[in-house]
Amino acid sequence: MVNLAGCECACGHWEFQCFPCAHAIQVMNKANLLTYDYIEDYWKTTFYKKTYELPIYPVPDLDRPNILSFGDSALQPPKTRRPPGRPKSRRIKSFGEQCKEINCSRCHTLGHYNSRTCTNPIRVQHVCCNENVLDVFLTVQRHAAL
């Protein structure tokens, strides 16, 4: 239901947007009325031009002192420079996130993982089968040669 005199429609679009809705435009076309006459003056170019008809003067800033009058003692932003080199890619861990413990493949201790630079003595585990004793012996000799 459209009320052209009150600029209202049952959908509520006309009141909310200040433009006639599709229902109201359909009624205006049937009655041979101009849609432009039912648009508020706020949205027309004549209203916009009247807004800037008078000159706009800047507001004087009497409360703020002139920065140039202070010379070198004026507060300036800090001089910062980006540090050289690649930026650190270490992320900040979230609350409760655990670090993965690293284990050395040579001495099987926690805290380091590089078997080439490991200086800890090799721990030999007791093996009950004779075949496995030979494998452990060869592994120890190979690591000692490195």
Secondary structure by P-SEA (a helix, b strand, c coil): cccccccccccccccccccccaaaaaaaaaacccccccccccccaaaaaaaacbbbbccccccccccccccccccccccccccccccccbbbbcccbbbbbbbbcccccccccccccccccccccccccaaaaaaaaaaaaaaaac
